Amino acid sequence: MELMNVINSRASVRWFTDEKVKDEDLETILKAATRAPTAFGAEQWLFIVVKKEDIRRKIHEIILKIHREYYEKARIRKIDENRLKKLVDRFKEGLHLAPIYIAIYIDLRERKLKDKYLWLEEELAKQSACAAIENLILAAHNLGYGTCWIGLALLAEEELKEILNPPENTKLITIITLGKPKMEPKAKPRKPLEEVIKII
Ligand SMILES: Cc1cc2nc3c(=O)[nH]c(=O)nc-3n(C[C@H](O)[C@H](O)[C@H](O)COP(=O)(O)O)c2cc1C
């Protein structure tokens, strides 16, 4: 696809078919992620790719749990019991159950800055990881795969640590779901540019 077409037609995908992600496609997608700009040229990112059935199931359960927490406790707007039950049912039917989960970490095992600049290194590693994530998402979409950015994964960082066993000095940024979309993703509208830009 032409780049602007890829960008403009992407949408989050939350329902996936059972079709496997081809190894060569996964490699293309991960390579695209690592082509992102990276602070200090340091590539302080780590991608833990989950394919194993038992681990996928555990992650799916965690994703349900954190979405429940979000709806029940975090959101300002209340959700009624009926909608909550519907959410649980949709998870049982496969909402967010993906053939692949990719957990993205920042990896600070090798430091580039020192002393009072350590916070800056961490913040820029996060920014670099987010750039990589967007590359990954767009590359996946270009190859006909769908993704969803599961930012709520941060609510389960400790639990995910036990399952994924990341090295020391790494920090979870997010989990991305990856697979063939069950239905054609439809791009959502955005605020008009005038609302979100200020030209000075
Ligand atoms: C930082 C971030 C965190 C997100 N976290 C979640 C999440 O935990 N669960 C979810 O279903 N979608 C999540 N999303 C997807 C957004 O809901 C989605 O991008 C938004 O509704 C706009 O829809 P679109 O991606 O189809 O354009 C997240 C997106 C971003 C960028």
The ligand as an ORCA input file, in Angstrom:
! r2SCAN-3c Opt
* xyz 0 1
  C      -1.595      4.534     24.399
  C      -2.806      3.734     23.937
  C      -3.402      2.859     24.817
  C      -4.497      2.104     24.412
  N      -5.021      1.169     25.252
  C      -6.052      0.388     24.846
  C      -6.537     -0.671     25.674
  O      -6.014     -0.928     26.770
  N      -7.580     -1.400     25.214
  C      -8.158     -1.189     23.995
  O      -9.099     -1.899     23.645
  N      -7.698     -0.208     23.175
  C      -6.665      0.573     23.572
  N      -6.148      1.531     22.715
  C      -6.746      1.726     21.388
  C      -7.616      2.992     21.372
  O      -8.823      2.716     22.049
  C      -7.871      3.383     19.903
  O      -6.648      3.703     19.301
  C      -8.827      4.580     19.802
  O     -10.115      4.220     20.229
  C      -8.898      5.110     18.366
  O      -9.334      4.084     17.504
  P      -8.449      3.619     16.250
  O      -7.141      3.062     16.774
  O      -9.280      2.534     15.601
  O      -8.241      4.799     15.367
  C      -5.046      2.282     23.107
  C      -4.412      3.173     22.223
  C      -3.307      3.876     22.625
  C      -2.615      4.794     21.644
*
